[in-house]
């Protein structure tokens, strides 16, 4: 009897989270894949990923979401990180203007390392702190 392989899905999409350190990429990943939120989250070191399987128009879609360190010292992992990604969520913190100002730099990095057909989405995060908006 053959073993069943645990990849019963119609589509697998790799999506990368990018943006400055501290904008909330890891909490977006945690909330989307495990419905968890941590007020005391720590900076990501290297790369982490998690998956979530969804039903979309009768098809099973497995979203593989990759989270990386936003800190400059970890940027050496870029080409491998972007390889195979069909989408990128560029995250900035609405309470820190500098993270929004750095969006152009992140877009340049995407253009340099990702597939030219990658779908780019942008999200202003931490809307619960809008009273601190920059």
Secondary structure, DSSP 8 states (H G I E B T S, - for coil): -----S---SEEEEEEEE-STTSSHHHHHHHHHHS---TT-----SEEEEEEEEEETTEEEEEEEEEE--SGGGGGGHHHHHTT-SEEEEEEETT-HHHHHTHHHHHHHHHHHS-TT-EEEEEEE-GGGGGG--
